[in-house]
């Protein structure tokens, strides 16, 4: 059965995998006391066209090639994972914030209400969807908001199928930027104040606002022009101030990889110019420990950020209350 959720009751996976149009990346993690330990990692580039991120069509167009690159990445790990979590590109799913004046007391009634709401927004039959939701906190204008994730079931199955080809079970499928959000939440100040995250990929840009640990805004755009990132952040800030009662970001975070080596740094400069604040790069090494001295370049840490963030969230959710 497909799982598309940011919440797990089971134990964390042995590894987290991201499959994107650009590459397959993997990190094997374990717990060492209170630390999250990265035992190994690998990134294998994919040829153009092997994976195409789409909300409404198959994403894994060359399963043989993708599985071969994933196998090569797994062979570089010191352990052989069996239980994994998989991250899809943001554009393979849809994140929505839905607001209800009153929340049904019964879980079944709430799920039916969420499905009815998403039926109007999803560009495919909701019966063909994998859907999950979680409370996002009180809405600025009253009521309660829920963060809803939806994707086509066959799209999710495509990502799971690559793992199954290597005898790995994907117990969790999620979106890449949500992994980065989870990494930011795991920092010392991740649940304080309002903060903005801009996540850049060659195929898209995602922007999230988190207020005291709850996501209150998420927007994703498919973009090819690097100039768009600054405009998106500026428009998001205006919306934050006008519609979300925002009084200022405690932090502005930037993560991701671009088409060129200096693309993300260019975005950082544009954001600082537009927003007038210092922009911090998301750094997985500040939250997790590595078994070797990786001295990782920013691009490698960018690949690791969603992987580590997803594992930490799974570990947190699996911890006894």
PALUMFI-229853 format. One record per residue (C-alpha): z, x, y; residue in three letters; residue number from 1. Coordinates in Angstrom, 2 decimals. Layout:
<recs>
- c3,c1,c2,type,seq
- Z,X,Y,ala,NUM;
...
</recs>
This chain:
<recs>
- c3,c1,c2,type,seq
- 0.00,0.00,0.00,unk,1;
- -0.92,1.33,3.42,unk,2;
- 1.91,2.24,5.77,unk,3;
- 1.32,2.29,9.49,unk,4;
- 4.67,2.74,11.12,unk,5;
- 6.89,5.01,13.16,unk,6;
- 9.96,3.88,11.21,unk,7;
- 10.88,5.02,7.71,unk,8;
- 13.92,4.38,5.58,unk,9;
- 12.83,6.89,2.94,unk,10;
- 13.33,10.64,3.02,unk,11;
- 11.03,12.72,5.24,unk,12;
- 7.76,13.94,3.81,unk,13;
- 7.21,17.50,2.61,unk,14;
- 4.48,18.01,5.20,unk,15;
- 2.72,16.31,8.08,unk,16;
- -1.07,16.34,8.33,unk,17;
- -3.31,15.55,11.27,unk,18;
- -6.97,14.74,10.65,unk,19;
- -9.02,14.79,13.85,unk,20;
- -12.74,15.14,14.61,unk,21;
- -12.09,18.79,15.48,unk,22;
- -9.83,20.02,12.69,unk,23;
- -7.40,19.40,9.89,unk,24;
- -3.92,20.70,10.66,unk,25;
- -0.83,20.73,8.50,unk,26;
- 2.80,21.80,8.77,unk,27;
- 5.30,21.98,5.92,unk,28;
- 8.84,21.28,7.10,unk,29;
- 12.33,21.08,5.66,unk,30;
- 15.89,20.71,6.90,unk,31;
- 18.19,23.71,7.21,unk,32;
- 21.51,22.33,8.31,unk,33;
- 20.90,20.57,11.60,unk,34;
- 17.67,22.51,12.19,unk,35;
- 14.13,21.38,11.47,unk,36;
- 12.45,24.35,9.80,unk,37;
- 8.69,24.90,9.82,unk,38;
- 8.00,26.69,6.53,unk,39;
- 4.27,27.07,7.05,unk,40;
- 1.31,25.74,8.97,unk,41;
- -2.46,25.93,9.02,unk,42;
- -5.39,24.67,11.08,unk,43;
- -8.89,24.39,9.58,unk,44;
- -11.82,23.51,11.82,unk,45;
- -14.12,20.68,10.78,unk,46;
- -17.89,20.58,11.26,unk,47;
- -19.18,18.03,13.78,unk,48;
- -19.62,14.57,12.28,unk,49;
- -17.26,14.93,9.32,unk,50;
- -14.67,12.78,11.11,unk,51;
- -15.50,10.32,13.88,unk,52;
- -12.55,8.55,15.49,unk,53;
- -13.30,4.84,15.75,unk,54;
- -11.26,1.65,15.96,unk,55;
- -13.90,-0.50,14.28,unk,56;
- -15.74,1.70,11.76,unk,57;
- -15.08,4.22,9.01,unk,58;
- -13.67,7.50,10.34,unk,59;
- -14.00,9.81,7.33,unk,60;
- -17.77,10.22,7.12,unk,61;
- -17.78,13.29,4.85,unk,62;
- -14.77,12.99,2.58,unk,63;
- -15.81,15.95,0.44,unk,64;
- -15.88,18.33,3.40,unk,65;
- -12.64,17.00,4.90,unk,66;
- -10.84,17.26,1.54,unk,67;
- -12.13,20.81,1.09,unk,68;
- -10.81,21.88,4.51,unk,69;
- -7.49,20.18,3.83,unk,70;
- -7.28,21.98,0.48,unk,71;
- -7.89,25.30,2.24,unk,72;
- -5.11,24.49,4.70,unk,73;
- -2.68,23.49,1.94,unk,74;
- -3.36,26.73,0.07,unk,75;
- -2.11,28.66,3.10,unk,76;
- 1.31,27.01,2.86,unk,77;
- 4.23,28.58,0.95,unk,78;
- 4.90,25.23,-0.75,unk,79;
- 2.71,22.56,-2.30,unk,80;
- 3.47,19.22,-0.61,unk,81;
- 3.35,15.98,-2.59,unk,82;
- 4.72,13.48,-0.07,unk,83;
- 3.01,13.67,3.31,unk,84;
- 2.67,11.84,6.60,unk,85;
- -0.78,11.57,8.16,unk,86;
- -1.72,11.36,11.83,unk,87;
- -4.96,9.73,12.96,unk,88;
- -6.65,10.11,16.36,unk,89;
- -5.32,7.66,18.92,unk,90;
- -8.72,5.98,19.14,unk,91;
- -8.54,5.04,15.44,unk,92;
- -5.76,2.56,16.22,unk,93;
- -4.55,0.45,19.10,unk,94;
- -1.16,0.59,20.79,unk,95;
- -0.08,-2.46,22.77,unk,96;
- 3.04,-3.57,24.55,unk,97;
- 3.58,-7.30,24.10,unk,98;
- 6.21,-9.33,25.92,unk,99;
- 8.05,-12.41,24.71,unk,100;
- 10.32,-14.61,26.80,unk,101;
- 12.35,-15.44,23.71,unk,102;
- 12.51,-13.48,20.46,unk,103;
- 12.76,-15.46,17.20,unk,104;
- 15.92,-14.76,15.24,unk,105;
- 14.07,-14.62,11.91,unk,106;
- 12.06,-11.47,11.13,unk,107;
- 9.25,-13.48,9.49,unk,108;
- 8.87,-15.69,12.56,unk,109;
- 8.78,-12.65,14.84,unk,110;
- 6.10,-10.98,12.73,unk,111;
- 3.95,-14.13,12.83,unk,112;
- 4.37,-14.26,16.60,unk,113;
- 3.34,-10.62,16.96,unk,114;
- 0.32,-11.15,14.71,unk,115;
- -0.73,-14.21,16.68,unk,116;
- -0.50,-12.21,19.91,unk,117;
- -2.50,-9.30,18.49,unk,118;
- -5.10,-11.64,17.01,unk,119;
- -6.36,-12.20,20.54,unk,120;
- -6.50,-8.48,21.36,unk,121;
- -7.76,-6.82,18.17,unk,122;
- -11.56,-6.34,17.93,unk,123;
- -11.44,-7.19,14.21,unk,124;
- -9.84,-9.94,12.11,unk,125;
- -6.08,-9.50,12.10,unk,126;
- -6.15,-10.28,8.36,unk,127;
- -7.96,-6.95,7.90,unk,128;
- -5.36,-5.02,9.87,unk,129;
- -2.36,-2.85,9.15,unk,130;
- 0.20,-3.76,11.80,unk,131;
- 3.70,-2.68,12.71,unk,132;
- 5.96,-3.16,15.69,unk,133;
- 9.29,-2.09,17.13,unk,134;
- 11.40,-3.13,20.13,unk,135;
- 10.49,-1.34,23.35,unk,136;
- 13.35,-2.71,25.42,unk,137;
- 13.67,-5.29,28.20,unk,138;
- 10.53,-5.98,30.24,unk,139;
- 10.69,-5.20,33.99,unk,140;
- 10.11,-8.87,34.85,unk,141;
- 12.34,-10.32,32.13,unk,142;
- 11.95,-11.00,28.43,unk,143;
- 11.64,-8.42,25.67,unk,144;
- 8.75,-6.06,24.98,unk,145;
- 7.60,-4.76,21.62,unk,146;
- 5.48,-1.73,20.90,unk,147;
- 2.75,-2.83,18.48,unk,148;
- 0.43,-0.57,16.48,unk,149;
- -2.62,-2.00,14.76,unk,150;
- -5.54,-0.46,12.87,unk,151;
- -8.15,-1.60,10.41,unk,152;
- -6.87,-1.38,6.86,unk,153;
- -10.00,0.34,5.58,unk,154;
- -9.78,2.95,8.35,unk,155;
- -6.20,3.76,7.35,unk,156;
- -7.22,3.87,3.70,unk,157;
- -9.86,6.46,4.56,unk,158;
- -7.22,8.88,5.80,unk,159;
- -4.94,8.15,2.87,unk,160;
- -7.82,8.71,0.48,unk,161;
- -8.35,12.30,1.65,unk,162;
- -4.74,13.06,0.77,unk,163;
- -4.98,11.29,-2.58,unk,164;
- -7.97,13.49,-3.46,unk,165;
- -5.50,16.40,-3.40,unk,166;
- -2.77,14.52,-5.31,unk,167;
- -0.70,13.97,-2.17,unk,168;
- 0.80,10.58,-1.32,unk,169;
- 0.62,9.49,2.30,unk,170;
- 3.79,7.48,2.80,unk,171;
- 3.27,7.23,6.55,unk,172;
- 0.18,6.93,8.74,unk,173;
- 0.60,7.09,12.50,unk,174;
- -1.17,8.11,15.71,unk,175;
- -1.21,11.65,17.05,unk,176;
- 0.19,11.03,20.52,unk,177;
- 3.13,9.09,19.10,unk,178;
- 4.02,12.26,17.21,unk,179;
- 4.10,14.15,20.50,unk,180;
- 6.25,11.41,22.06,unk,181;
- 8.68,11.78,19.15,unk,182;
- 8.87,15.54,19.75,unk,183;
- 9.69,14.98,23.42,unk,184;
- 12.35,12.42,22.46,unk,185;
- 14.01,15.04,20.26,unk,186;
- 14.67,17.39,23.21,unk,187;
- 17.97,17.50,25.07,unk,188;
- 16.76,15.24,27.88,unk,189;
- 14.21,13.19,25.93,unk,190;
- 16.18,9.95,26.23,unk,191;
- 17.17,10.33,29.86,unk,192;
- 15.40,8.82,32.86,unk,193;
- 11.69,8.08,33.08,unk,194;
- 9.14,10.66,31.98,unk,195;
- 5.36,10.87,31.73,unk,196;
- 3.34,12.42,28.91,unk,197;
- -0.35,13.25,29.16,unk,198;
- -1.94,14.18,25.83,unk,199;
- -5.43,15.69,25.98,unk,200;
- -7.98,15.93,23.20,unk,201;
- -11.72,16.61,23.43,unk,202;
- -12.45,13.00,22.44,unk,203;
- -9.78,11.16,24.42,unk,204;
- -6.79,11.28,26.76,unk,205;
- -3.60,9.30,26.18,unk,206;
- -0.89,8.65,28.75,unk,207;
- 2.61,7.40,27.90,unk,208;
- 5.66,6.57,29.99,unk,209;
- 9.08,6.58,28.33,unk,210;
- 12.18,5.07,29.93,unk,211;
- 15.56,6.02,28.45,unk,212;
- 14.03,6.56,25.04,unk,213;
- 11.78,3.47,24.97,unk,214;
- 8.05,3.54,25.61,unk,215;
- 7.17,1.21,28.49,unk,216;
- 3.52,2.18,28.99,unk,217;
- 0.69,3.51,26.85,unk,218;
- -2.95,3.92,27.75,unk,219;
- -5.77,5.60,25.88,unk,220;
- -9.23,6.41,27.16,unk,221;
- -12.18,7.99,25.41,unk,222;
- -13.34,10.62,27.88,unk,223;
- -15.71,13.56,28.01,unk,224;
- -15.23,14.57,31.64,unk,225;
- -12.15,16.73,32.14,unk,226;
- -11.87,15.49,35.74,unk,227;
- -10.78,12.07,34.49,unk,228;
- -7.32,13.27,33.40,unk,229;
- -6.03,13.65,36.95,unk,230;
- -7.36,10.24,37.93,unk,231;
- -5.78,8.56,34.90,unk,232;
- -2.40,10.10,35.65,unk,233;
- -2.61,9.12,39.30,unk,234;
- -3.53,5.52,38.44,unk,235;
- -0.73,5.44,35.87,unk,236;
- 1.77,6.63,38.47,unk,237;
- 0.70,3.91,40.88,unk,238;
- 1.11,1.28,38.15,unk,239;
- 4.50,2.74,37.24,unk,240;
- 5.72,2.41,40.80,unk,241;
- 4.19,-1.00,41.55,unk,242;
- 4.64,-2.85,38.25,unk,243;
- 7.30,-1.03,36.24,unk,244;
- 9.91,-0.53,38.95,unk,245;
- 9.57,3.22,38.72,unk,246;
- 11.57,5.40,41.08,unk,247;
- 10.29,8.79,39.94,unk,248;
- 9.65,10.84,36.81,unk,249;
- 12.36,13.21,35.66,unk,250;
- 9.66,15.19,33.85,unk,251;
- 5.88,15.28,33.51,unk,252;
- 4.80,16.64,30.14,unk,253;
- 1.38,17.87,29.01,unk,254;
- 0.14,18.54,25.50,unk,255;
- -3.09,18.83,23.56,unk,256;
- -6.20,20.92,23.10,unk,257;
- -9.51,20.81,24.93,unk,258;
- -13.12,21.75,24.37,unk,259;
- -12.55,25.19,25.92,unk,260;
- -9.62,27.62,25.82,unk,261;
- -8.60,26.97,29.43,unk,262;
- -9.28,23.21,29.49,unk,263;
- -5.64,22.12,29.17,unk,264;
- -4.50,24.59,31.82,unk,265;
- -7.16,23.13,34.13,unk,266;
- -5.68,19.68,33.47,unk,267;
- -2.21,21.00,34.29,unk,268;
- -3.39,22.29,37.64,unk,269;
- -5.11,18.99,38.44,unk,270;
- -2.02,17.01,37.50,unk,271;
- 0.23,19.16,39.65,unk,272;
- -2.16,18.80,42.56,unk,273;
- -2.42,15.01,42.18,unk,274;
- 1.23,14.26,41.40,unk,275;
- 2.90,16.97,43.45,unk,276;
- 5.29,17.96,40.66,unk,277;
- 5.59,20.78,38.15,unk,278;
- 4.05,19.93,34.79,unk,279;
- 5.70,21.23,31.62,unk,280;
- 3.78,22.09,28.46,unk,281;
- 5.16,20.50,25.29,unk,282;
- 6.44,23.30,23.05,unk,283;
- 7.35,22.62,19.42,unk,284;
- 9.16,25.96,19.15,unk,285;
- 11.88,24.64,21.48,unk,286;
- 12.74,21.88,19.00,unk,287;
- 12.04,23.41,15.58,unk,288;
- 12.68,26.78,13.97,unk,289;
- 9.94,28.82,12.28,unk,290;
- 10.38,30.92,9.16,unk,291;
- 8.28,33.75,10.58,unk,292;
- 7.71,35.25,13.98,unk,293;
- 4.60,33.33,14.89,unk,294;
- 4.50,34.28,18.57,unk,295;
- 2.26,31.25,18.71,unk,296;
- -0.44,30.86,21.29,unk,297;
- -0.25,27.64,23.34,unk,298;
- -3.16,26.11,21.42,unk,299;
- -1.44,26.56,18.05,unk,300;
- 1.78,25.09,19.43,unk,301;
- -0.29,22.16,20.70,unk,302;
- -1.58,21.51,17.17,unk,303;
- 1.97,21.74,15.85,unk,304;
- 3.55,19.40,18.42,unk,305;
- 2.58,16.04,16.84,unk,306;
- 3.27,17.35,13.33,unk,307;
- 6.77,18.56,14.13,unk,308;
- 7.55,15.48,16.24,unk,309;
- 6.57,13.14,13.41,unk,310;
- 8.72,14.98,10.87,unk,311;
- 11.75,15.03,13.17,unk,312;
- 11.42,11.29,13.75,unk,313;
- 11.22,10.66,10.00,unk,314;
- 14.27,12.83,9.42,unk,315;
- 16.21,11.00,12.13,unk,316;
- 15.33,7.59,10.73,unk,317;
- 16.28,8.66,7.20,unk,318;
- 19.70,9.99,8.26,unk,319;
- 22.71,7.88,7.20,unk,320;
- 24.05,5.65,9.96,unk,321;
</recs>
